Amino acid sequence: MSDPNFCSHLNAIREVITSKTNVCEECVKQHTQWVHLRICQDCGVTLCCDQSPQQHMRKHHNATGHPVIASAQPGERWLYCFVDDEMLEY
């Protein structure tokens, strides 16, 4: 994934963290629904996407500064950097 002209946050990912759950941990606590799931590539938490009502992954990024997420959806293989608004399929 190393490209010197590409997002440094995405370039820093050497191994993609995969989800160990198929639920948004915060939505479960709050008894709310999610649309799609994302995995934080810093800490491994699985939370809901921006299309979900609660946008828990965006809130996680805003609170922690963790920049890169991966899709937890079956068949999707991409990373996204909140900081640089860059996406990378792998």
C-alpha positions as CSV (number, residue, x, y, z in Angstrom):
1,M,0.0,0.0,0.0
2,S,3.0,2.3,0.2
3,D,2.7,5.3,-2.2
4,P,4.6,8.5,-1.2
5,N,1.9,10.7,-2.9
6,F,-0.9,9.1,-1.0
7,C,-2.4,9.6,2.4
8,S,0.2,8.9,5.1
9,H,-2.4,7.4,7.4
10,L,-3.5,4.8,4.8
11,N,0.2,4.2,4.0
12,A,0.8,3.4,7.6
13,I,-1.6,0.4,7.6
14,R,0.4,-2.8,7.2
15,E,-2.2,-5.3,8.2
16,V,-6.0,-4.6,8.2
17,I,-7.7,-5.3,11.5
18,T,-10.9,-7.3,10.9
19,S,-14.0,-7.3,13.0
20,K,-14.6,-9.9,15.7
21,T,-18.3,-8.9,15.9
22,N,-21.1,-8.3,13.5
23,V,-22.8,-5.5,15.6
24,C,-22.2,-1.9,16.4
25,E,-21.1,-2.0,20.0
26,E,-22.6,1.4,20.8
27,C,-25.9,0.8,19.0
28,V,-26.4,-2.4,21.0
29,K,-25.9,-0.4,24.2
30,Q,-28.3,2.3,23.1
31,H,-30.9,-0.1,21.5
32,T,-30.6,1.7,18.2
33,Q,-30.2,0.4,14.6
34,W,-27.2,0.7,12.2
35,V,-26.9,0.5,8.4
36,H,-23.3,-0.7,7.9
37,L,-20.4,-1.5,10.1
38,R,-16.8,-0.1,10.1
39,I,-13.7,-1.2,12.0
40,C,-11.2,1.3,13.5
41,Q,-7.8,0.5,12.3
42,D,-6.1,1.9,15.5
43,C,-8.1,0.1,18.2
44,G,-10.3,-2.5,16.4
45,V,-13.6,-1.2,17.7
46,T,-16.6,-2.0,15.4
47,L,-19.1,0.8,15.0
48,C,-21.8,2.0,12.6
49,C,-21.2,4.1,9.5
50,D,-22.1,7.7,8.5
51,Q,-25.4,6.5,6.9
52,S,-26.5,5.1,10.3
53,P,-28.6,7.4,12.5
54,Q,-26.1,7.6,15.3
55,Q,-22.8,7.7,13.2
56,H,-20.9,6.1,16.0
57,M,-17.7,5.6,14.0
58,R,-17.5,9.3,13.0
59,K,-18.1,10.1,16.7
60,H,-15.3,7.7,17.6
61,H,-12.9,9.4,15.2
62,N,-13.9,12.9,16.5
63,A,-13.3,11.8,20.1
64,T,-10.0,9.8,19.6
65,G,-8.5,11.2,16.4
66,H,-8.1,7.6,15.1
67,P,-7.9,8.3,11.3
68,V,-8.5,5.1,9.4
69,I,-11.4,2.7,9.2
70,A,-12.2,-0.4,7.2
71,S,-15.5,-1.7,6.0
72,A,-16.8,-4.7,8.0
73,Q,-19.3,-5.5,5.3
74,P,-18.9,-9.0,3.7
75,G,-17.2,-8.7,0.3
76,E,-16.0,-5.1,0.8
77,R,-12.3,-4.5,1.0
78,W,-11.5,-0.9,1.5
79,L,-10.0,1.6,3.9
80,Y,-11.0,5.2,4.5
81,C,-9.1,8.0,6.1
82,F,-11.3,10.6,7.9
83,V,-8.4,13.2,8.1
84,D,-7.5,13.2,4.4
85,D,-10.8,12.1,3.0
86,E,-9.0,9.3,1.0
87,M,-10.2,5.8,0.2
88,L,-8.1,2.8,-0.8
89,E,-9.4,-0.6,-2.0
90,Y,-7.2,-3.5,-1.1
